[in-house]
Amino acid sequence: MSINIKTEAELNGSKVPSVVFHTRQGDAWVDVSTDDLFKGKTVVVFSLPGAFTPTCSSTHLPRYNELAKEFFKRGVDSILCVSVNDTFVMNAWLADQEAENITVVPDGNGEFTRGMGMLVSKEGLGFGDRSWRYSMLVKDGVVEKAFVEPVKDGDPFEVSDADTMLKYIDPTWKEQASVAIFTKPGCPFCAKAKKALQDKGLAYEEIVLGRDATTTAVRAITGKATAPQVFIGGQYIGGSEDLEAYLAKN
């Protein structure tokens, strides 16, 4: 497999290329430069082959969005997702992902990706030229640390993930177990449970019954139709009182 991309060693210490991205914000075209994105800032960048593609949508972007507050607490000003897609596709993908903590960067012409030395041909998939998957920590426009996926068949995803980057920034960081809470609108016990999680500093995903899931689904999973119902790290915790008891012990 012959792919000509820069190595991590070549990227580390290099400056990001000077590029102007043509973005669509609301009903207006807004040009955004690399100076706007990087100058005087600490920025985490992750780049991927394409919006709406499987690994990018199921893992790569969602995990960066999930861990965004952990990055921000450690001095990161913004998290950028770069892809060789146009601004309409990137905006639609961001809305579909509900990734409010991520700034998508539409490198439609591949200028930034080419300047980084990460543009590859994916003609075999009908994609044309796309970005190789990588991530980097950039300070004031200079790459401090890059993580480049190994050159192998398929779509390797081994080192450009959010966890690897966060552990580089803070080696003492420990992963929080994922938390999900089923809630109902206007439910005081749900509000109490969410506050308890927040007070413990636990990020969570909220699944609102009637909007994101049905009562039937909750009953099928937990055997109960009441809310809230909480899961932590794959373990079923229960309702608000069960959560309170669990948090008191942990």
N, C-alpha and C positions, 0 to 999 in steps of 0.2 A: 504494500500500500504506500504510494508516494504522495505525501502531502508536504508542501513547503510552507511552514509556519515558523514564527520566531519561538525560541525557547524561553523558559522562565528567566534564565540568566541574562538573555539579551533584553528582555523587557524590564527587568529590575534596574532602576536608576534612569530609565529613559523618560522623555517628556511625551505626553499624549499629543497626537497630531492636532493642528489647528484646523477646525472644521466648523461650518455653520450648518445646523440642522433646521430643516423647514418643517415646523410643527403646526398642527391645527389645534387651536385652543378656542372652544366655543365655535363661533362663526367666523373667526379671524385667523389669518395666517400670521404666525409669529416666528421670526427667526431667532434661534437660540445658538449661541457660540460655545465653543469649549471653554472660553474664559468665563462665560456666565455659569457654567456647570462646575468648573474646577478651581478657578483663581481664588486663592486664600482659603480654600476649604479642604476638609478631610472627607474623601468620598470613596465609597465602596462601589465597584462596578462589577457586574456579571454580564457576560455576553453569551448568546445562545443562537442556535440555528434558525429558529422561527417561532413567531407567535402562533398559538393554538396547536402546536405540535405536542406529542404525548409527554415526554419527559419534562419539557419546558413548562407545560401547564400543570402537570400532576405533582411535580417535586421542586424543580429549580426555583421558579418564581415564588410559589406559595411559601416555601420555607424561609426565603429572605424576608418576605412580608411578615411572616409569623415572628421572626426573631428581630425585626427592625428596632423595637424599643431597646433591646439589649445592645445593639450597635450604637444607637443614639446615646445611651447612657455612658458609653465608652468613648465619646468624642467624635463619632462619625456624624457629619452634617447631613448627608443624603446618601441614598442607595439608588444607583442607576442601573436599569436593564437596557442593554443595547442589542438591537437585532437589525439585520438587513431586511427591514420591512418598511412600508410607507406609514405615515403618521395615522391614517385612518384605521389601518389594521392594528397598529399598536394601541391606539386609543380604545378600539372595540375590545381588544384582548384585556386591557387593564380593567375596563368596566366589567367584563365577564368574570374576571378573577376577583373582583372587589379588593384589589391590592392597593389600599389607600396609602400605604407607607412607601410605595415604590414610584420612582419617576421613570417612565419609559422614554427611551431615546430612539427615534426612528432614523436609522442610518440607511435610508432607502437606496442611495447610490453606492453604498459600501465604502464611502470615502474614509470614514473614521476607522473602520475595520481593516481596510487596505493599509492605512497609515500605521496601524498597530502591528501589521505583518501577520494578520490572523484571517485573511480572506481565503476561502477554499471553494473549490467547485463541487457542487452537489447536483450536477446535471443528470446523473444517474437516477435521481429521485424526482427530476423535473423542477428542481428548486433554483437552478442557475447558481450564481455565486452567493455564498452565505458565510456567516462567521463560524470559525471553530469555537468550541465551547471553552471558556476561560473566565477567570475572575481576577480582580486586582484591587489593591488598596492604593489610592492615589492621594498624595498630599501636595497641595498647591500646584497641581498639574504634572507632578513627577511620580512615577510608579515606584512605590516603596517595596511592594511584594506582589508578585503575580503567581497564580496557580493555573497552569495550562494542562488540559486533559491530554493523556497519552495518545500517541498516534497509533490507532488500531482500527480494525473494521467495526462498522456499526456506529453508534453514537455514545462513546464512552462518557461516563459521568461519575468520576471518582474523586476529584480534588477541587472542583470549582464550586462546591456546595456551600451553603451558608454556615454550616457548623464548622467546617474547616477554616473558613475565613475568620469566624468569631474566635475560634481557639487560637488563631495566630495573633489576633489583636489582644486577647486576654487569655493566656494559657491556664489561668485559674478558673475560667468559666466552666460551669457544669450544666449540662442540659436539663431543663425543666421537663418533667413529664407532661405530655399533652393533656389538656383539659377541655372537655366538651360539656355543655350544659343545655338541656332542653328546657325551654321556658314558655310561658303563656303571657300575652299582653295584659298588663294591669295586675299581674300576680304579685302580691306583697312578699310572699315567701321566695319567689324568684329574685326579686330585688334584694332581699336579705342575703340570699346565697351568692349573688354576684358581688355584693359589697364585701362579703367574707373572703371571697377569692381575691378581690382587689386589695383588701387590707393585708393579705399575705403576700402580695406582689406576684400573684399567679395570673399569667395571661390565659385567656380561654376563648374558645369558639362557642358562640351562642347559636343554638338552633331553635328558631321561634316556631312553635306549633301553630298550624294554620297558614304559615307562610313558607317555611323551609321543610316542614315535615308534618305528618298527621298524628293524631292521638293514637290511631291504630298502629302506626309504626313504633311509637314509644311503648305501647302495651306489648307488642311483639318482641321488643328487645328486653324490656325490664319486667314485664308482667304487671305493670302499673300504668294507670292512665292519668295520674296526677303530675303536677309540675311544682318545683323543678325536679329534674332527674340529672344526676351528675356522674360523669366518668372521668377518672384520672389515671393516666398511664395504662389504659386498657382495663382498669379495674372499675367495676360498677360500685359507686359509693352510695347512691340513694338520693333522698330528698334533702331539704335544708337542714333538718336536725341531724341527719346522718353525716352531712358535710361538716357541720359544726364540730361533731365528735371526732371526725377524721382529722380535721385541721388542728384540733387541740392536742392530738397525739403526734403530729408530724410537723 
